[in-house]
């Protein structure tokens, strides 16, 4: 499993139906969150919430905050 971090990458993974689960930070931009939540609902992908972008970045193994990320299977 790997993470695709950021709004653009998360959107891309949802559109390509590669996202298994999407992680969203509660303190991310409300418009971005709304768009991603809508895409997740349409695709039937579960959403896991994180309190801060910092917490989400840490979970993804990066040194900066992240608004959202998609959990995807490894590419073959």
N, CA, C and O atoms as a CHARMM CRD file, in Angstrom:
* protein
*
  304
    1    1 UNK  N      0.83700  -1.19000   0.00000 PROA 1      0.00000
    2    1 UNK  CA     0.00000   0.00000   0.00000 PROA 1      0.00000
    3    1 UNK  C      0.87900   1.25000   0.00000 PROA 1      0.00000
    4    1 UNK  O      1.96600   1.26000   0.57800 PROA 1      0.00000
    5    2 UNK  N      0.40300   2.27500  -0.64100 PROA 2      0.00000
    6    2 UNK  CA     1.13100   3.53900  -0.64200 PROA 2      0.00000
    7    2 UNK  C      0.15100   4.70400  -0.63000 PROA 2      0.00000
    8    2 UNK  O     -1.03800   4.53800  -0.90000 PROA 2      0.00000
    9    3 UNK  N      0.67300   5.88500  -0.31200 PROA 3      0.00000
   10    3 UNK  CA    -0.14700   7.09100  -0.26200 PROA 3      0.00000
   11    3 UNK  C      0.13000   7.97400  -1.46500 PROA 3      0.00000
   12    3 UNK  O      1.27200   8.10200  -1.90700 PROA 3      0.00000
   13    4 UNK  N     -0.91600   8.57600  -1.98500 PROA 4      0.00000
   14    4 UNK  CA    -0.79300   9.66300  -2.95500 PROA 4      0.00000
   15    4 UNK  C     -1.28100  10.88100  -2.20100 PROA 4      0.00000
   16    4 UNK  O     -2.44900  10.95800  -1.82000 PROA 4      0.00000
   17    5 UNK  N     -0.39200  11.83000  -1.98600 PROA 5      0.00000
   18    5 UNK  CA    -0.67400  12.95100  -1.09100 PROA 5      0.00000
   19    5 UNK  C     -1.02400  14.21300  -1.87000 PROA 5      0.00000
   20    5 UNK  O     -0.41400  14.51400  -2.89600 PROA 5      0.00000
   21    6 UNK  N     -2.01400  14.94500  -1.36800 PROA 6      0.00000
   22    6 UNK  CA    -2.40800  16.22200  -1.95900 PROA 6      0.00000
   23    6 UNK  C     -3.74000  16.12200  -2.68300 PROA 6      0.00000
   24    6 UNK  O     -4.18900  15.04100  -3.06500 PROA 6      0.00000
   25    7 UNK  N     -4.35100  17.27500  -2.85900 PROA 7      0.00000
   26    7 UNK  CA    -5.68100  17.32500  -3.47300 PROA 7      0.00000
   27    7 UNK  C     -5.68100  16.81600  -4.91200 PROA 7      0.00000
   28    7 UNK  O     -6.56100  16.04800  -5.30100 PROA 7      0.00000
   29    8 UNK  N     -4.69800  17.24200  -5.70200 PROA 8      0.00000
   30    8 UNK  CA    -4.66100  16.83000  -7.11400 PROA 8      0.00000
   31    8 UNK  C     -4.46300  15.32700  -7.25000 PROA 8      0.00000
   32    8 UNK  O     -5.15200  14.67000  -8.03000 PROA 8      0.00000
   33    9 UNK  N     -3.51000  14.78400  -6.48200 PROA 9      0.00000
   34    9 UNK  CA    -3.23900  13.34300  -6.55500 PROA 9      0.00000
   35    9 UNK  C     -4.42700  12.52700  -6.04600 PROA 9      0.00000
   36    9 UNK  O     -4.77500  11.49400  -6.61700 PROA 9      0.00000
   37   10 UNK  N     -5.04700  13.00700  -4.96100 PROA 10     0.00000
   38   10 UNK  CA    -6.20300  12.30000  -4.40100 PROA 10     0.00000
   39   10 UNK  C     -7.35300  12.28000  -5.40600 PROA 10     0.00000
   40   10 UNK  O     -7.98600  11.24700  -5.62000 PROA 10     0.00000
   41   11 UNK  N     -7.61300  13.43000  -6.01600 PROA 11     0.00000
   42   11 UNK  CA    -8.66200  13.52300  -7.04100 PROA 11     0.00000
   43   11 UNK  C     -8.37800  12.56700  -8.19400 PROA 11     0.00000
   44   11 UNK  O     -9.27000  11.85700  -8.66000 PROA 11     0.00000
   45   12 UNK  N     -7.13100  12.55600  -8.64600 PROA 12     0.00000
   46   12 UNK  CA    -6.73100  11.69100  -9.75600 PROA 12     0.00000
   47   12 UNK  C     -6.96000  10.21400  -9.42000 PROA 12     0.00000
   48   12 UNK  O     -7.46500   9.45600 -10.24800 PROA 12     0.00000
   49   13 UNK  N     -6.58700   9.81300  -8.20600 PROA 13     0.00000
   50   13 UNK  CA    -6.75200   8.41100  -7.79800 PROA 13     0.00000
   51   13 UNK  C     -8.23200   8.03100  -7.70800 PROA 13     0.00000
   52   13 UNK  O     -8.60800   6.90800  -8.04300 PROA 13     0.00000
   53   14 UNK  N     -9.06700   8.96600  -7.25400 PROA 14     0.00000
   54   14 UNK  CA   -10.51200   8.70000  -7.20400 PROA 14     0.00000
   55   14 UNK  C    -11.08000   8.57300  -8.61000 PROA 14     0.00000
   56   14 UNK  O    -11.88600   7.68200  -8.87800 PROA 14     0.00000
   57   15 UNK  N    -10.66500   9.45400  -9.50500 PROA 15     0.00000
   58   15 UNK  CA   -11.16800   9.41400 -10.88800 PROA 15     0.00000
   59   15 UNK  C    -10.73000   8.13900 -11.59900 PROA 15     0.00000
   60   15 UNK  O    -11.46000   7.60300 -12.43200 PROA 15     0.00000
   61   16 UNK  N     -9.53400   7.65600 -11.26500 PROA 16     0.00000
   62   16 UNK  CA    -9.01900   6.41900 -11.88300 PROA 16     0.00000
   63   16 UNK  C     -9.48400   5.16500 -11.13100 PROA 16     0.00000
   64   16 UNK  O     -9.11600   4.04600 -11.48800 PROA 16     0.00000
   65   17 UNK  N    -10.28700   5.36400 -10.09900 PROA 17     0.00000
   66   17 UNK  CA   -10.82600   4.27700  -9.27400 PROA 17     0.00000
   67   17 UNK  C     -9.71900   3.42300  -8.66400 PROA 17     0.00000
   68   17 UNK  O     -9.84000   2.20100  -8.57100 PROA 17     0.00000
   69   18 UNK  N     -8.62900   4.08800  -8.24600 PROA 18     0.00000
   70   18 UNK  CA    -7.50000   3.38400  -7.61600 PROA 18     0.00000
   71   18 UNK  C     -7.45900   3.60200  -6.11300 PROA 18     0.00000
   72   18 UNK  O     -6.71800   2.91500  -5.41100 PROA 18     0.00000
   73   19 UNK  N     -8.24700   4.55300  -5.60600 PROA 19     0.00000
   74   19 UNK  CA    -8.23300   4.85700  -4.16500 PROA 19     0.00000
   75   19 UNK  C     -9.00500   3.79200  -3.39200 PROA 19     0.00000
   76   19 UNK  O    -10.13300   3.44700  -3.74600 PROA 19     0.00000
   77   20 UNK  N     -8.38800   3.28000  -2.33800 PROA 20     0.00000
   78   20 UNK  CA    -9.02500   2.29300  -1.46400 PROA 20     0.00000
   79   20 UNK  C     -9.72000   3.02300  -0.32200 PROA 20     0.00000
   80   20 UNK  O    -10.82300   2.67000   0.09400 PROA 20     0.00000
   81   21 UNK  N     -9.03300   4.06000   0.17200 PROA 21     0.00000
   82   21 UNK  CA    -9.54400   4.87500   1.27400 PROA 21     0.00000
   83   21 UNK  C     -8.94100   6.26600   1.12100 PROA 21     0.00000
   84   21 UNK  O     -7.81700   6.40900   0.63900 PROA 21     0.00000
   85   22 UNK  N     -9.67400   7.27400   1.52300 PROA 22     0.00000
   86   22 UNK  CA    -9.17600   8.64900   1.43200 PROA 22     0.00000
   87   22 UNK  C     -9.09100   9.23500   2.83700 PROA 22     0.00000
   88   22 UNK  O    -10.00600   9.08200   3.64700 PROA 22     0.00000
   89   23 UNK  N     -7.98200   9.90400   3.10800 PROA 23     0.00000
   90   23 UNK  CA    -7.75200  10.56300   4.39500 PROA 23     0.00000
   91   23 UNK  C     -7.88900  12.06700   4.20100 PROA 23     0.00000
   92   23 UNK  O     -7.33000  12.62900   3.25900 PROA 23     0.00000
   93   24 UNK  N     -8.63000  12.71500   5.08900 PROA 24     0.00000
   94   24 UNK  CA    -8.86600  14.16000   4.98500 PROA 24     0.00000
   95   24 UNK  C     -8.60900  14.82000   6.33500 PROA 24     0.00000
   96   24 UNK  O     -9.05000  14.32400   7.37200 PROA 24     0.00000
   97   25 UNK  N     -7.89400  15.94400   6.31500 PROA 25     0.00000
   98   25 UNK  CA    -7.63800  16.71200   7.53300 PROA 25     0.00000
   99   25 UNK  C     -8.80600  17.66400   7.77500 PROA 25     0.00000
  100   25 UNK  O     -9.26800  18.33900   6.85500 PROA 25     0.00000
  101   26 UNK  N     -9.27800  17.71400   9.01200 PROA 26     0.00000
  102   26 UNK  CA   -10.40600  18.58500   9.35900 PROA 26     0.00000
  103   26 UNK  C    -10.09400  20.06700   9.16300 PROA 26     0.00000
  104   26 UNK  O    -10.99700  20.86600   8.91300 PROA 26     0.00000
  105   27 UNK  N     -8.80500  20.43800   9.27900 PROA 27     0.00000
  106   27 UNK  CA    -8.44300  21.85200   9.13600 PROA 27     0.00000
  107   27 UNK  C     -8.04100  22.22800   7.70600 PROA 27     0.00000
  108   27 UNK  O     -7.47500  23.29700   7.47900 PROA 27     0.00000
  109   28 UNK  N     -8.33100  21.35600   6.75600 PROA 28     0.00000
  110   28 UNK  CA    -8.05300  21.66100   5.34400 PROA 28     0.00000
  111   28 UNK  C     -9.08800  22.64900   4.80800 PROA 28     0.00000
  112   28 UNK  O    -10.11400  22.89200   5.44400 PROA 28     0.00000
  113   29 UNK  N     -8.81200  23.20700   3.65100 PROA 29     0.00000
  114   29 UNK  CA    -9.70700  24.16300   3.00300 PROA 29     0.00000
  115   29 UNK  C    -11.09700  23.55100   2.80700 PROA 29     0.00000
  116   29 UNK  O    -11.22200  22.47100   2.22900 PROA 29     0.00000
  117   30 UNK  N    -12.15100  24.24100   3.28800 PROA 30     0.00000
  118   30 UNK  CA   -13.51700  23.68100   3.20200 PROA 30     0.00000
  119   30 UNK  C    -13.96700  23.33600   1.78500 PROA 30     0.00000
  120   30 UNK  O    -14.64400  22.32700   1.59000 PROA 30     0.00000
  121   31 UNK  N    -13.60800  24.14500   0.79900 PROA 31     0.00000
  122   31 UNK  CA   -14.01800  23.85700  -0.58500 PROA 31     0.00000
  123   31 UNK  C    -13.35300  22.58800  -1.10400 PROA 31     0.00000
  124   31 UNK  O    -13.98700  21.78200  -1.78400 PROA 31     0.00000
  125   32 UNK  N    -12.06900  22.41500  -0.78000 PROA 32     0.00000
  126   32 UNK  CA   -11.36300  21.20100  -1.20000 PROA 32     0.00000
  127   32 UNK  C    -11.98600  19.98200  -0.54900 PROA 32     0.00000
  128   32 UNK  O    -12.20100  18.96200  -1.20400 PROA 32     0.00000
  129   33 UNK  N    -12.27800  20.08600   0.74700 PROA 33     0.00000
  130   33 UNK  CA   -12.88100  18.95400   1.46900 PROA 33     0.00000
  131   33 UNK  C    -14.21300  18.58500   0.84400 PROA 33     0.00000
  132   33 UNK  O    -14.49800  17.40600   0.63400 PROA 33     0.00000
  133   34 UNK  N    -15.02200  19.57700   0.55000 PROA 34     0.00000
  134   34 UNK  CA   -16.34900  19.34200  -0.02500 PROA 34     0.00000
  135   34 UNK  C    -16.24400  18.57700  -1.34500 PROA 34     0.00000
  136   34 UNK  O    -16.98800  17.62400  -1.57900 PROA 34     0.00000
  137   35 UNK  N    -15.32500  18.99800  -2.19700 PROA 35     0.00000
  138   35 UNK  CA   -15.15100  18.36400  -3.50900 PROA 35     0.00000
  139   35 UNK  C    -14.71400  16.89800  -3.35300 PROA 35     0.00000
  140   35 UNK  O    -15.25300  16.00600  -4.00800 PROA 35     0.00000
  141   36 UNK  N    -13.73700  16.67000  -2.48000 PROA 36     0.00000
  142   36 UNK  CA   -13.22300  15.32100  -2.28900 PROA 36     0.00000
  143   36 UNK  C    -14.27700  14.40200  -1.65600 PROA 36     0.00000
  144   36 UNK  O    -14.42100  13.24900  -2.06100 PROA 36     0.00000
  145   37 UNK  N    -15.00600  14.91700  -0.66900 PROA 37     0.00000
  146   37 UNK  CA   -16.05100  14.11400  -0.01900 PROA 37     0.00000
  147   37 UNK  C    -17.10400  13.70700  -1.05000 PROA 37     0.00000
  148   37 UNK  O    -17.56600  12.56600  -1.05600 PROA 37     0.00000
  149   38 UNK  N    -17.47800  14.64100  -1.91600 PROA 38     0.00000
  150   38 UNK  CA   -18.45400  14.35100  -2.97600 PROA 38     0.00000
  151   38 UNK  C    -17.93300  13.23700  -3.89300 PROA 38     0.00000
  152   38 UNK  O    -18.66500  12.30300  -4.22100 PROA 38     0.00000
  153   39 UNK  N    -16.66100  13.34500  -4.30400 PROA 39     0.00000
  154   39 UNK  CA   -16.07700  12.31900  -5.17000 PROA 39     0.00000
  155   39 UNK  C    -16.03500  10.95700  -4.46800 PROA 39     0.00000
  156   39 UNK  O    -16.29100   9.92400  -5.08700 PROA 39     0.00000
  157   40 UNK  N    -15.71000  10.96600  -3.18100 PROA 40     0.00000
  158   40 UNK  CA   -15.65900   9.71500  -2.41100 PROA 40     0.00000
  159   40 UNK  C    -17.03600   9.07200  -2.32900 PROA 40     0.00000
  160   40 UNK  O    -17.17800   7.86100  -2.49700 PROA 40     0.00000
  161   41 UNK  N    -18.05400   9.89900  -2.06900 PROA 41     0.00000
  162   41 UNK  CA   -19.42000   9.37300  -1.99100 PROA 41     0.00000
  163   41 UNK  C    -19.83800   8.76000  -3.31700 PROA 41     0.00000
  164   41 UNK  O    -20.43300   7.68200  -3.35000 PROA 41     0.00000
  165   42 UNK  N    -19.52700   9.44500  -4.40800 PROA 42     0.00000
  166   42 UNK  CA   -19.86700   8.93400  -5.74300 PROA 42     0.00000
  167   42 UNK  C    -19.15900   7.62200  -6.05100 PROA 42     0.00000
  168   42 UNK  O    -19.73300   6.72100  -6.66300 PROA 42     0.00000
  169   43 UNK  N    -17.88700   7.52500  -5.61200 PROA 43     0.00000
  170   43 UNK  CA   -17.08400   6.33700  -5.90900 PROA 43     0.00000
  171   43 UNK  C    -17.25500   5.23300  -4.87100 PROA 43     0.00000
  172   43 UNK  O    -16.78800   4.11200  -5.07400 PROA 43     0.00000
  173   44 UNK  N    -17.92900   5.54400  -3.74900 PROA 44     0.00000
  174   44 UNK  CA   -18.10700   4.55900  -2.69300 PROA 44     0.00000
  175   44 UNK  C    -16.82600   4.27100  -1.92300 PROA 44     0.00000
  176   44 UNK  O    -16.63200   3.16400  -1.42100 PROA 44     0.00000
  177   45 UNK  N    -15.94800   5.27800  -1.83000 PROA 45     0.00000
  178   45 UNK  CA   -14.66800   5.12500  -1.13400 PROA 45     0.00000
  179   45 UNK  C    -14.80200   5.69200   0.28100 PROA 45     0.00000
  180   45 UNK  O    -15.25400   6.82500   0.44900 PROA 45     0.00000
  181   46 UNK  N    -14.41400   4.91800   1.29900 PROA 46     0.00000
  182   46 UNK  CA   -14.52300   5.41500   2.67700 PROA 46     0.00000
  183   46 UNK  C    -13.56100   6.56700   2.97000 PROA 46     0.00000
  184   46 UNK  O    -12.47000   6.63800   2.40400 PROA 46     0.00000
  185   47 UNK  N    -13.98000   7.46100   3.85800 PROA 47     0.00000
  186   47 UNK  CA   -13.17600   8.61300   4.25100 PROA 47     0.00000
  187   47 UNK  C    -12.78500   8.46600   5.71300 PROA 47     0.00000
  188   47 UNK  O    -13.62300   8.16000   6.56100 PROA 47     0.00000
  189   48 UNK  N    -11.51700   8.68500   6.00000 PROA 48     0.00000
  190   48 UNK  CA   -11.02500   8.67600   7.37700 PROA 48     0.00000
  191   48 UNK  C    -10.56800  10.09700   7.69800 PROA 48     0.00000
  192   48 UNK  O     -9.81200  10.70200   6.93800 PROA 48     0.00000
  193   49 UNK  N    -11.03500  10.62100   8.83100 PROA 49     0.00000
  194   49 UNK  CA   -10.73300  12.00900   9.20100 PROA 49     0.00000
  195   49 UNK  C     -9.54300  12.09500  10.14400 PROA 49     0.00000
  196   49 UNK  O     -9.36000  11.24900  11.01900 PROA 49     0.00000
  197   50 UNK  N     -8.73700  13.13500   9.94800 PROA 50     0.00000
  198   50 UNK  CA    -7.62500  13.46100  10.84000 PROA 50     0.00000
  199   50 UNK  C     -7.87300  14.86000  11.37500 PROA 50     0.00000
  200   50 UNK  O     -8.39900  15.71400  10.66200 PROA 50     0.00000
  201   51 UNK  N     -7.49700  15.10100  12.63500 PROA 51     0.00000
  202   51 UNK  CA    -7.74800  16.41000  13.24700 PROA 51     0.00000
  203   51 UNK  C     -6.99200  17.54100  12.56000 PROA 51     0.00000
  204   51 UNK  O     -7.54300  18.62000  12.34300 PROA 51     0.00000
  205   52 UNK  N     -5.71800  17.28900  12.21600 PROA 52     0.00000
  206   52 UNK  CA    -4.91800  18.36500  11.60900 PROA 52     0.00000
  207   52 UNK  C     -4.17000  17.86900  10.37900 PROA 52     0.00000
  208   52 UNK  O     -3.96100  16.66900  10.19800 PROA 52     0.00000
  209   53 UNK  N     -3.77300  18.81900   9.54100 PROA 53     0.00000
  210   53 UNK  CA    -2.98100  18.49600   8.35700 PROA 53     0.00000
  211   53 UNK  C     -1.61800  17.93300   8.78600 PROA 53     0.00000
  212   53 UNK  O     -1.04300  17.08300   8.10700 PROA 53     0.00000
  213   54 UNK  N     -1.11800  18.42400   9.92000 PROA 54     0.00000
  214   54 UNK  CA     0.15800  17.94000  10.45100 PROA 54     0.00000
  215   54 UNK  C      0.07700  16.44600  10.78000 PROA 54     0.00000
  216   54 UNK  O      0.97700  15.68100  10.43500 PROA 54     0.00000
  217   55 UNK  N     -1.01300  16.03400  11.45200 PROA 55     0.00000
  218   55 UNK  CA    -1.21700  14.61300  11.79000 PROA 55     0.00000
  219   55 UNK  C     -1.27800  13.75200  10.53300 PROA 55     0.00000
  220   55 UNK  O     -0.69900  12.66700  10.48200 PROA 55     0.00000
  221   56 UNK  N     -1.97500  14.24200   9.53500 PROA 56     0.00000
  222   56 UNK  CA    -2.12000  13.49000   8.29000 PROA 56     0.00000
  223   56 UNK  C     -0.78300  13.36800   7.57500 PROA 56     0.00000
  224   56 UNK  O     -0.44000  12.29700   7.07300 PROA 56     0.00000
  225   57 UNK  N     -0.02700  14.46200   7.52800 PROA 57     0.00000
  226   57 UNK  CA     1.30400  14.42400   6.90500 PROA 57     0.00000
  227   57 UNK  C      2.19900  13.39700   7.57700 PROA 57     0.00000
  228   57 UNK  O      2.90200  12.63900   6.90900 PROA 57     0.00000
  229   58 UNK  N      2.16600  13.37800   8.91100 PROA 58     0.00000
  230   58 UNK  CA     2.95500  12.42100   9.69000 PROA 58     0.00000
  231   58 UNK  C      2.56500  10.98400   9.34400 PROA 58     0.00000
  232   58 UNK  O      3.43200  10.13000   9.15600 PROA 58     0.00000
  233   59 UNK  N      1.26600  10.72200   9.26100 PROA 59     0.00000
  234   59 UNK  CA     0.76800   9.38700   8.92700 PROA 59     0.00000
  235   59 UNK  C      1.26400   8.94200   7.55600 PROA 59     0.00000
  236   59 UNK  O      1.55700   7.76700   7.33900 PROA 59     0.00000
  237   60 UNK  N      1.35400   9.90600   6.63100 PROA 60     0.00000
  238   60 UNK  CA     1.79700   9.60200   5.26100 PROA 60     0.00000
  239   60 UNK  C      3.32200   9.52900   5.15600 PROA 60     0.00000
  240   60 UNK  O      3.85800   9.18800   4.10100 PROA 60     0.00000
  241   61 UNK  N      4.01700   9.84900   6.25000 PROA 61     0.00000
  242   61 UNK  CA     5.47700   9.76800   6.24400 PROA 61     0.00000
  243   61 UNK  C      6.15900  10.95800   5.60700 PROA 61     0.00000
  244   61 UNK  O      7.27600  10.83700   5.10400 PROA 61     0.00000
  245   62 UNK  N      5.49400  12.12700   5.62100 PROA 62     0.00000
  246   62 UNK  CA     6.12800  13.32700   5.08100 PROA 62     0.00000
  247   62 UNK  C      6.31000  14.35100   6.19700 PROA 62     0.00000
  248   62 UNK  O      5.62200  14.30100   7.21600 PROA 62     0.00000
  249   63 UNK  N      7.24600  15.28200   5.99400 PROA 63     0.00000
  250   63 UNK  CA     7.60300  16.24700   7.03200 PROA 63     0.00000
  251   63 UNK  C      6.73900  17.50200   7.05400 PROA 63     0.00000
  252   63 UNK  O      6.94400  18.38600   7.88700 PROA 63     0.00000
  253   64 UNK  N      5.78600  17.58000   6.15100 PROA 64     0.00000
  254   64 UNK  CA     4.89600  18.74700   6.11600 PROA 64     0.00000
  255   64 UNK  C      3.44500  18.29000   6.23200 PROA 64     0.00000
  256   64 UNK  O      3.14600  17.10300   6.10200 PROA 64     0.00000
  257   65 UNK  N      2.56200  19.23000   6.47500 PROA 65     0.00000
  258   65 UNK  CA     1.15200  18.89900   6.57500 PROA 65     0.00000
  259   65 UNK  C      0.56300  18.50200   5.22400 PROA 65     0.00000
  260   65 UNK  O      1.08300  18.87000   4.17100 PROA 65     0.00000
  261   66 UNK  N     -0.51200  17.75800   5.27500 PROA 66     0.00000
  262   66 UNK  CA    -1.21100  17.35200   4.06600 PROA 66     0.00000
  263   66 UNK  C     -2.70700  17.52500   4.28200 PROA 66     0.00000
  264   66 UNK  O     -3.23500  17.10700   5.31300 PROA 66     0.00000
  265   67 UNK  N     -3.39300  18.13300   3.32700 PROA 67     0.00000
  266   67 UNK  CA    -4.83300  18.34400   3.43200 PROA 67     0.00000
  267   67 UNK  C     -5.58800  17.04200   3.24100 PROA 67     0.00000
  268   67 UNK  O     -6.59200  16.78000   3.90300 PROA 67     0.00000
  269   68 UNK  N     -5.07400  16.21700   2.30700 PROA 68     0.00000
  270   68 UNK  CA    -5.72400  14.94100   2.01100 PROA 68     0.00000
  271   68 UNK  C     -4.75000  13.99700   1.33900 PROA 68     0.00000
  272   68 UNK  O     -3.72100  14.40600   0.80100 PROA 68     0.00000
  273   69 UNK  N     -5.10200  12.72600   1.38500 PROA 69     0.00000
  274   69 UNK  CA    -4.27800  11.70100   0.75500 PROA 69     0.00000
  275   69 UNK  C     -5.15400  10.51400   0.40700 PROA 69     0.00000
  276   69 UNK  O     -6.18200  10.27400   1.04000 PROA 69     0.00000
  277   70 UNK  N     -4.73500   9.77900  -0.60200 PROA 70     0.00000
  278   70 UNK  CA    -5.45200   8.56300  -1.00700 PROA 70     0.00000
  279   70 UNK  C     -4.56400   7.36100  -0.73900 PROA 70     0.00000
  280   70 UNK  O     -3.37600   7.37200  -1.06400 PROA 70     0.00000
  281   71 UNK  N     -5.13700   6.33100  -0.15000 PROA 71     0.00000
  282   71 UNK  CA    -4.44500   5.06800   0.04000 PROA 71     0.00000
  283   71 UNK  C     -4.71500   4.24600  -1.22200 PROA 71     0.00000
  284   71 UNK  O     -5.86700   4.01000  -1.58700 PROA 71     0.00000
  285   72 UNK  N     -3.63800   3.81400  -1.87900 PROA 72     0.00000
  286   72 UNK  CA    -3.78800   3.05200  -3.13100 PROA 72     0.00000
  287   72 UNK  C     -2.95400   1.77800  -3.05600 PROA 72     0.00000
  288   72 UNK  O     -2.03000   1.67400  -2.25000 PROA 72     0.00000
  289   73 UNK  N     -3.29100   0.81100  -3.90500 PROA 73     0.00000
  290   73 UNK  CA    -2.49000  -0.40100  -3.98000 PROA 73     0.00000
  291   73 UNK  C     -1.23000  -0.08500  -4.76700 PROA 73     0.00000
  292   73 UNK  O     -1.20700   0.85100  -5.56600 PROA 73     0.00000
  293   74 UNK  N     -0.19600  -0.85800  -4.54100 PROA 74     0.00000
  294   74 UNK  CA     1.05600  -0.67200  -5.26400 PROA 74     0.00000
  295   74 UNK  C      0.81500  -0.89000  -6.75700 PROA 74     0.00000
  296   74 UNK  O      0.02600  -1.74700  -7.15500 PROA 74     0.00000
  297   75 UNK  N      1.51600  -0.09300  -7.57900 PROA 75     0.00000
  298   75 UNK  CA     1.38700  -0.27600  -9.03200 PROA 75     0.00000
  299   75 UNK  C      2.15400  -1.51500  -9.43500 PROA 75     0.00000
  300   75 UNK  O      3.20700  -1.82200  -8.87600 PROA 75     0.00000
  301   76 UNK  N      1.61600  -2.22100 -10.40700 PROA 76     0.00000
  302   76 UNK  CA     2.29400  -3.44700 -10.85500 PROA 76     0.00000
  303   76 UNK  C      3.19000  -3.15900 -12.02100 PROA 76     0.00000
  304   76 UNK  O      3.84400  -4.06600 -12.53600 PROA 76     0.00000
